[in-house]
Amino acid sequence: MFVAPLNRTIVLRWNRTGITVAGVTGQYGNASHLLYNPRGMYMDWSNTMYITDYLNNRVQKYLMGSSVGETVAGQPSGLRGSGPTFLGSPFDVHSDLDGNVYVADTGNQRIQLWKRGSSTGITIAGTTGITR
């Protein structure tokens, strides 16, 4: 806890200059450097960032300093579906210490586990897929 010395005023200011670390400001699409309505974000212990790309129905992984994402869950093309290789409107993401990715696949009413390097998800909670 910080205690200000007597007779001193502490003024904290927010830095108003932001930088884009994923996606391109003002542009959307399904190319690997673009996002379309990103929702959830998780940063792991190695500063690897995972972003749920909601309207592209995928999860993109960004290594520190990279402006190009890699699809680690769902289809790189953004195609929506309910099978084990698809997502439908993913909302949130988490990664464990082994690099496995857990996705709240809201459009399919399920939680999907995508093991590191896998192109197929496993339903660990919810239904097996109900795309709306």
Buried (B, 14 or more C-beta within 10 A) or exposed (E): EEEEEEEEEEEEEEEEEEEEEBBEEEEBEBBEBBBBEBBBBBEBEEEBBBBBBBBBBBBBBBEEEBEEBEBBBBBBEBBBBBEBBBBBBBBBBBBEEEBBBBBBBBBBBBBBBBEEEBBEBEBEEBEEBEBE
